[in-house]
Amino acid sequence: MESTVGAVWGVVPARNEEELIGACLDSLRRAMDRVSVPVAVTVVLDDCTDATAARIPSWVRAVVVRHRSAGAARRAGFRDAPAGSGVWYATTDADSLVPPTWFEGIQASAEAGHDVRAGTVVVADRLDRDADVISRHDAAYRQGADHRHIHGANLALSADSYHAIGGFRALPEHEDVDLIARCLAGGRSVDWSATTPVATSARRDNRVSAGFGGHLTRLEEEFTS
């Protein structure tokens, strides 16, 4: 049975992201301009001590918390989100760039009858990473429809599904994996889509050790040991 998206509520957790948040929000704005449904974006400023707050434009809602937890920050961002049929929740990361078709992809997942959209990522910049480490990652990473990767930087689900499984838990990391596991356990249909990959940074100063940057660091350590 087909369903449609009537509105999207997007959440971006950020902790000391003054250098990257502007580009992230610009990418979301471009994606928003391609869809006719209303889209609201919330940035959750999680214990920021830099100028991240000053980089938030007027069209973005800001929420201030002091959790130092990706799961708790995402949960705070969705706390006041509207619910009901046709509403979808989407989340990405402050060091990431969504493609222009990102919200269109969410609409496609809903119209195909899915409850959840789990997307892929690509490396946006190599920075000072060894090219062999990036190549090793790329070779092992599946970009097809059977990918089964889970990234908080590229995740969306219906509001009904989110509330039915209890939303994000206040976990310091792996909150995205935990959310998808509960969606699957609850019988929710997941669209493992690779059509709208989000570009994310290979930086070393990642905010959580289990994040994408931490994954690349572990690959690097294995490669050089």
C-alpha positions as CSV (number, residue, x, y, z in Angstrom):
1,M,0.0,0.0,0.0
2,E,1.5,3.3,-1.1
3,S,1.8,6.2,1.4
4,T,2.9,9.8,0.9
5,V,5.1,12.1,2.9
6,G,3.1,15.2,4.1
7,A,6.0,16.8,6.1
8,V,9.6,16.1,7.2
9,W,11.3,17.0,10.5
10,G,15.0,16.9,10.2
11,V,17.5,16.9,13.1
12,V,21.2,17.6,13.0
13,P,23.2,17.0,16.3
14,A,26.2,19.3,16.6
15,R,29.0,19.7,19.1
16,N,31.6,22.3,18.3
17,E,31.0,22.2,14.5
18,E,31.5,25.9,13.7
19,E,33.6,25.0,10.6
20,L,31.3,22.5,9.1
21,I,27.7,23.2,10.1
22,G,27.2,25.9,7.5
23,A,27.9,23.6,4.5
24,C,25.7,20.9,6.1
25,L,22.8,23.2,6.4
26,D,23.3,24.6,2.9
27,S,23.1,21.1,1.5
28,L,19.8,20.5,3.4
29,R,18.4,23.8,2.1
30,R,19.2,22.7,-1.5
31,A,17.4,19.4,-0.9
32,M,14.5,21.1,0.7
33,D,14.0,23.4,-2.3
34,R,13.4,20.3,-4.5
35,V,10.3,19.1,-2.7
36,S,6.9,20.7,-2.2
37,V,6.2,19.3,1.3
38,P,7.1,21.3,4.3
39,V,10.4,20.5,5.9
40,A,11.6,21.8,9.2
41,V,15.3,21.5,10.4
42,T,16.5,21.5,14.0
43,V,20.1,21.7,15.0
44,V,20.8,20.3,18.5
45,L,23.7,22.3,20.0
46,D,25.2,19.7,22.3
47,D,27.5,21.3,24.9
48,C,29.0,23.6,22.2
49,T,31.8,25.9,23.4
50,D,32.6,27.4,20.0
51,A,30.7,29.6,17.5
52,T,28.4,26.9,16.2
53,A,25.3,28.6,17.5
54,A,26.3,31.8,15.6
55,R,26.4,29.8,12.3
56,I,22.7,28.8,12.5
57,P,20.6,30.7,10.0
58,S,17.2,32.0,10.8
59,W,15.3,29.3,9.0
60,V,16.7,26.6,11.3
61,R,15.5,25.9,14.8
62,A,18.2,25.5,17.5
63,V,17.9,23.5,20.6
64,V,20.6,23.7,23.3
65,V,21.5,20.6,25.5
66,R,24.4,19.4,27.4
67,H,24.3,15.7,26.9
68,R,27.6,14.9,25.0
69,S,25.6,12.0,23.6
70,A,24.6,11.5,20.0
71,G,21.6,9.5,20.9
72,A,20.4,12.0,23.6
73,A,21.0,14.9,21.2
74,R,19.0,13.3,18.4
75,R,16.2,12.4,20.8
76,A,16.1,16.0,22.0
77,G,15.8,17.2,18.4
78,F,12.7,15.0,17.8
79,R,11.1,15.7,21.2
80,D,8.8,18.5,19.9
81,A,8.4,17.1,16.4
82,P,4.9,16.8,15.0
83,A,3.5,13.2,14.8
84,G,0.9,11.5,12.9
85,S,0.3,9.8,9.5
86,G,2.4,11.3,6.7
87,V,5.1,12.8,8.9
88,W,8.6,11.5,8.5
89,Y,11.7,12.2,10.7
90,A,15.2,12.4,9.1
91,T,18.6,12.9,10.6
92,T,22.1,13.6,9.4
93,D,25.4,14.8,11.0
94,A,26.9,18.2,11.1
95,D,30.1,17.1,9.3
96,S,28.0,15.7,6.4
97,L,26.5,16.9,3.1
98,V,23.2,15.5,2.0
99,P,22.6,15.2,-1.8
100,P,20.0,17.5,-3.5
101,T,17.7,14.4,-3.9
102,W,17.8,13.5,-0.2
103,F,14.2,14.4,0.7
104,E,13.0,13.1,-2.7
105,G,14.5,9.8,-1.7
106,I,12.5,9.8,1.6
107,Q,9.4,10.4,-0.4
108,A,10.2,7.4,-2.7
109,S,10.7,5.1,0.3
110,A,7.3,6.1,1.8
111,E,5.6,5.7,-1.6
112,A,7.1,2.2,-1.9
113,G,5.5,1.2,1.4
114,H,8.6,1.3,3.6
115,D,8.6,2.6,7.2
116,V,12.3,3.3,7.4
117,R,15.0,4.5,5.0
118,A,18.6,3.5,5.8
119,G,21.1,5.1,3.4
120,T,24.7,4.9,2.6
121,V,27.7,7.3,2.9
122,V,30.6,8.3,0.8
123,V,33.9,9.9,1.8
124,A,33.6,13.6,1.2
125,D,37.2,14.5,1.8
126,R,40.3,12.4,2.4
127,L,42.1,15.1,4.5
128,D,45.4,13.6,5.7
129,R,44.2,10.0,5.5
130,D,46.4,7.5,3.6
131,A,44.9,6.8,0.2
132,D,45.3,3.1,0.8
133,V,43.1,3.3,3.9
134,I,40.3,5.0,2.0
135,S,40.7,2.5,-0.9
136,R,40.5,-0.3,1.7
137,H,37.3,1.1,3.1
138,D,35.8,1.6,-0.4
139,A,36.6,-1.9,-1.4
140,A,34.8,-3.4,1.6
141,Y,31.8,-1.0,1.6
142,R,28.7,-2.2,-0.2
143,Q,26.7,0.5,-2.1
144,G,23.9,-1.7,-3.5
145,A,20.4,-2.1,-2.3
146,D,21.5,-5.0,0.0
147,H,24.1,-2.9,1.8
148,R,22.8,-3.2,5.4
149,H,24.9,-0.3,6.6
150,I,23.5,1.9,9.2
151,H,24.5,5.6,9.5
152,G,23.0,8.3,11.7
153,A,24.2,10.6,8.9
154,N,21.6,9.1,6.5
155,L,18.6,7.9,8.2
156,A,14.8,8.5,8.0
157,L,11.7,6.9,9.3
158,S,8.0,7.6,9.7
159,A,6.9,9.4,12.8
160,D,4.5,6.5,13.6
161,S,7.5,4.0,13.5
162,Y,9.7,6.3,15.6
163,H,7.2,6.6,18.4
164,A,6.1,2.9,18.2
165,I,9.6,1.7,19.0
166,G,10.4,4.4,21.5
167,G,12.6,6.7,19.5
168,F,16.4,7.2,19.9
169,R,17.8,6.0,23.1
170,A,20.2,8.3,25.0
171,L,23.3,6.3,24.0
172,P,26.7,8.0,23.5
173,E,27.2,6.0,20.3
174,H,25.6,3.3,18.1
175,E,22.2,5.0,18.7
176,D,21.5,4.5,15.0
177,V,22.2,0.8,15.0
178,D,20.1,0.4,18.1
179,L,17.2,2.3,16.5
180,I,17.2,0.1,13.4
181,A,17.5,-3.1,15.4
182,R,14.3,-2.1,17.2
183,C,12.5,-1.2,14.0
184,L,13.3,-4.6,12.5
185,A,12.3,-6.4,15.7
186,G,9.0,-4.5,15.5
187,G,8.3,-5.6,12.0
188,R,9.0,-2.3,10.3
189,S,9.9,-2.4,6.6
190,V,13.4,-0.9,6.0
191,D,14.4,0.4,2.6
192,W,18.2,-0.3,2.4
193,S,18.7,2.4,-0.3
194,A,21.9,3.4,-1.9
195,T,20.4,6.0,-4.2
196,T,21.1,9.1,-2.0
197,P,24.5,8.6,-0.4
198,V,25.5,11.3,2.1
199,A,29.0,12.7,1.9
200,T,30.7,12.6,5.3
201,S,34.1,13.7,6.5
202,A,37.2,11.4,7.0
203,R,38.4,13.8,9.7
204,R,40.3,12.4,12.7
205,D,38.7,14.7,15.3
206,N,35.4,12.9,15.1
207,R,33.1,13.4,18.0
208,V,32.5,9.7,18.9
209,S,35.0,6.9,18.8
210,A,32.6,4.6,17.1
211,G,31.7,7.1,14.4
212,F,32.9,7.1,10.7
213,G,36.2,8.8,11.5
214,G,36.9,6.3,14.2
215,H,36.2,3.4,11.8
216,L,38.7,4.8,9.4
217,T,41.2,5.2,12.2
218,R,40.8,1.6,13.1
219,L,41.3,0.6,9.5
220,E,44.4,2.7,9.4
221,E,45.8,1.1,12.5
222,E,45.2,-2.4,11.1
223,F,46.8,-1.4,7.8
224,T,50.0,0.0,9.4
225,S,50.4,-2.7,12.1
